[in-house]
Amino acid sequence: MPVEHSNKRAIGAKQEQAARHYLEAQGLRFVAANVRCRRGELDLVMRDGDILVFVEVRYRASDRFGGAAASVDRRKQTRLLAAAGYYLSRHPTDLPCRFDVIAIDAPGRMQWIRQAFDGD
């Protein structure tokens, strides 16, 4: 694995850990991390009371292309929906679900976007 790719993965893991700690401090409970399937990946699965929350963690060192939040485009949303469907097929629940985004921009500004997009 090239050094640059390895470094990006380490940075991503660090940002996901920071997001998890932030959400836990806000009262959410950790359920799972890095749920992968053929069509996508869920960074974090959390519980917010009686709601199952699929969390996408996005980090951008620069806002040159719109920043972290802007990087969750329609294509990424489609992949998140597919990954959530995969997760729910293996962990059925009657809980309502939502999709949140934790957007982290350098130098570590964190923005929690609840109900970032509809899962319809």
N, C-alpha and C positions, 0 to 999 in steps of 0.2 A: 504494500500500500504506500503510495507516495506520501512524503512528509506533510505536504500541504493538506491532503485529504485527512490524514490522521489528526492534524492540528485542528481542522474544522470540526471533526467528530468530537474531540476533547472539549472544544469551546461549546459545542452544542449540548453536550452532556452536562457541562457546568451550568449553562443557562437553564436547562430543564430542571436541574436540582434547585437552583435559586427560585424558579417559578413554583416548584412544589412547596418549598418552605414558605414562600409568600402566601400561597393559597391555604396552606395548613394554618398559618397565623391568622388568616381571615375566617377560620372555622370549618373549612372543607376537610374531608377525610380522604386520604389516599386509597385508591382501589388497585390501580395497575399502571405500569409505565411501558412505553415502547412496544405496544401491541402492533405486530406486523402481520400483514397479509399480502397477497400477490399484488393488490391494487393500491395499497397505501399503508400508512402507519399512524397510530394514535400516540402522541407524545405522553399524555397523561390521561388517566381516567380517574375522576374524583367524585365524591358525593357531597352535594350541597344540600343538607337536610334530606328531603325526600326526592331530590333530583339527581340523576346521573349526568355528570358533566364530562364531555369529551373536550380536552384542552389541547389546543395547538400552541406551541411555544415557538415564537419567531424572534430571531436576533439579527440585527443589522448593525454593522460597525459604522455605517454611513447612511444618511437619508437621501443620498444622491438619486436613488431611484424610487423615492417615496417612503422609505423607512420600513420598519418591521411590519406594522399593521397593514400597510398597502400591499405587502407581498402575499397576503392570503386572498388570492384571486379566485375566479370561478373554477379554474382547473384544479387548484388546490382544494377547494371546497368539495368538489366531486370526489377527489381521492379520500378526503376525510369521511364523507358520507359512506363510501364503500368500506372503509376500515371499520367504521362504527357498525355497519350492517354485519360485517364479519364477527366483531366482538359480541354483538347481541345474539347472533346465531349460536354462539358457544356459551353465552351467559345470559339466558333469557331473563327478562325482568318486566314487571308491570310499572316500573318507575318511569315518569316522564324524563325525557333527555333534552339536553341543550348542548350547543357548541359555543365554547368560549375561546378567546385568544389572549395569550399573554404576549404582548409586544415589548421587546426589550431593545432599546436603542442605546448605542454608546453615548455617554459613559455610564451605562447601567440604569437608565430611566426605564421604569417598568410601568406598563399600562395594561390594566385588566379590562378587557372588552367582553362583557357578558352578552349572551345571545348574539354572538357576532354575525351569525347568518342563520336563516331558517333551514331546518333539516327536511323540508318538504320535498 
